[in-house]
Each structure stands twice: as structure tokens, then as C-alpha cells.
């Protein structure tokens, strides 16, 4: 399938891309190759083939949600270089 430079320019505009003439030609060639490949795939007989939803049969293998002990506030604050009773002190970043 042939695609024109004008169509590439339209696609580039929609994608907010600025392409040089050389890049437009490269893109036109690449898009044509993809479209030729897609035409070849469209010729494959897929009647009776179920759509593939997942590669494997495994679905949503989540680990159990179990509560575990965490580091308490005092121990965590003792690990910091500069703290008060409740928070880590950090340098001011907003004036």
C-alpha cells in the first residue's frame, strides 16, 4: 500500500512531530512496510480461531494480603540524621 508524503505530514502534525524532509521519507518508507505486512496478515485465514486474551492460563496470581510487623516510629526516627519527636527534618526547598 502506498502512502503519500502529505499523509505523513498530516500524521506528524497530529503527533506534534517536526520532521525534516529526510525523516519524512524514512517515515513514509517505514509506514509502507508496516502496511504491507498488515495486508499479508489480513490474507491469513483466521476463521474458527479463538481470540487470544492472555498468553498463559494463569490469571491474577496475587499473593495473600497478610499484615506483617513494621518498623515503629521511634526506631525509624532514630535512623534519621535530624528529627524531632514525630518527623524527619529536611532542608527547606521552597522559598
FENWOQUI-V720810 format. One record per pair of residues at least 24 apart in sequence whose C-alpha atoms are under 7 Angstrom apart, sorted by sequence separation. I is the first residue (numbers start at 1). J is the second residue. D is the distance in whole Angstrom. If there is no record, write none. Layout:
I,J,D ; I,J,D
//
This chain:
3,28,7 ; 3,32,6 ; 2,32,6 ; 1,32,6 ; 1,35,6 ; 1,36,6
//
